[in-house]
Amino acid sequence: MGWTPLFLDMKDKKVLIVGSGEVGSRRAIRFLEADSQVIILGNQIDPELLAKGASLKPPQEAGKWAKWADLVVVASGDSKLNELVTDLAGDKLLNRADQPDEGNVIVPSSFFIGDVQISIFTQKKSPLMAREIRKKIEKVITVEDVIQLDLQNYTRKILKDKVKGQKNRRTYLYQLLEDEKIKKLLNEGKIEEAKSYVDEMINSR
């Protein structure tokens, strides 16, 4: 297995999506939300995608738009078109929704809980199980966990100015993570009070 997870900055990147069905539309929405430039090869698309900024081009222009793209997503029900665009993509980033092993990019099941983005990849064994695993994760992660993320980010910025050495700052962050008063405040959703408490602790050291 050669796959490894990465997050790519897709802002302003050019994405060609072959196919305007359910899978192609989901891929299009994902990349539009990442502020990518999205062109869809097909005969028609959901007007919502056009409203979000996608452009529709005819399959006959596959060569032109494959050359234009930074990332090519193949997701149509036309196997001949899929193979044609795959060949045209050459060594570009390529996601094959129909045959993942033929591409070099996987678009995993992904979702947000607050500012935490979680992606699930089942080695192409079961999309159904990816959805079931997602449901279990959503039940485990609490509001306190999400708020703790903001507090840790806030604390890290202060510690960079107040505490020398990455190891010392990490030790301090772990102490705050286990602090019972902070846990109580976060459980009650009192993020600003938790920040004030952190300020007091750091300034009094």
Secondary structure, 3 states (H helix, E strand, C coil): CCCCCCCCCCCCCEEEEECCCHHHHHHHHHHHHCCCEEEEECCCCCHHHHHHCCEEECHHHHHHHHHHCCEEEECCCCHHHHHHHHHHHCCCEEEECCCHHHCCCCCCEEEEECCEEEEECCCCCCHHHHHHHHHHHHHHCCHHHHHHHHHHHHHHHHHHHHCCCHHHHHHHHHHHHHCHHHHHHHHCCCHHHHHHHHHHHHHCC
